[in-house]
Amino acid sequence: MTLWSIHLRRIGPLVSIAGAGVLCGAAPAPEGTEVTGALAGGRYTRSGCGGYRYNIAEGSVYGQVRGRVGDHMTWSAESAAGAGVVTSVSQTLGEDDDPDQEQEFRAGDFAPVTFHAARLGVDLRYGGVSLGPGLLITDELASAQLVPSVSGWAGRRELLYGWGGYFSGPLTGATLPNYIQLGLGRAGPQWELEVGSNVALGLSATGRVRLRERLWLGSDLYVDLPGGRSTRDGARIMGQITYRAPR
């Protein structure tokens, strides 16, 4: 099964998306320039041909720079890289599975994921949108594919705002199925909080607190719900540090 066929299957059940999602990349752009760096650890299972399931432990890094140009123009650039190691392999044969199918991975193999995106956008008083190209690479350079990267928001940051994203935010192996996300968020002078979901019914919760005038510390938790539509059964915890330079 190709990544593109999985992608097409994921678009269908949009009606099941609820709630909110990942903080990075979708909220209204800040005044000035914002730089975020993050480290994450996670695990996920990956289904393959022949009924094989590969259990993978992953470490990843993420970086994002974004800001405003003038009163309404916004820009953002982000990059994520994850290095997964296959820890074990199991096989459960279905009716259509070939018992002699060769394994795609073996214990000790690496399963990398890399994602890069850049977007330009417009922020108005009660909403905004940004879009640009993204590049997704899984397993090897030959798998590279160009994808659109889109984010948008509407509402009031200090009360409640909603947002949507497509190939935006810290994509890793554990969160690979969450192509489309919807979100709700609220931010005060000293804190920010978002919780949410995606097409695959994976839940995330992200919070940040203000340590100093321009320095913020945050964390993100992601987990696929039992009975959800994800083929990866992933979980991830991420720590973030953000610096907001004055305009």
Secondary structure as GFF3:
##gff-version 3
##sequence-region A 1 247
A	DSSP	alpha_helix	3	11	.	.	.	ID=ss1
A	DSSP	three_ten_helix	14	16	.	.	.	ID=ss2
A	DSSP	beta_strand	33	47	.	.	.	ID=ss3
A	DSSP	three_ten_helix	49	51	.	.	.	ID=ss4
A	DSSP	beta_strand	52	69	.	.	.	ID=ss5
A	DSSP	beta_strand	73	91	.	.	.	ID=ss6
A	DSSP	beta_strand	110	123	.	.	.	ID=ss7
A	DSSP	beta_strand	127	138	.	.	.	ID=ss8
A	DSSP	three_ten_helix	141	143	.	.	.	ID=ss9
A	DSSP	beta_strand	145	156	.	.	.	ID=ss10
A	DSSP	beta_strand	160	166	.	.	.	ID=ss11
A	DSSP	three_ten_helix	173	175	.	.	.	ID=ss12
A	DSSP	beta_strand	180	187	.	.	.	ID=ss13
A	DSSP	beta_strand	191	198	.	.	.	ID=ss14
A	DSSP	beta_strand	202	210	.	.	.	ID=ss15
A	DSSP	beta_strand	215	224	.	.	.	ID=ss16
A	DSSP	beta_strand	235	245	.	.	.	ID=ss17
###
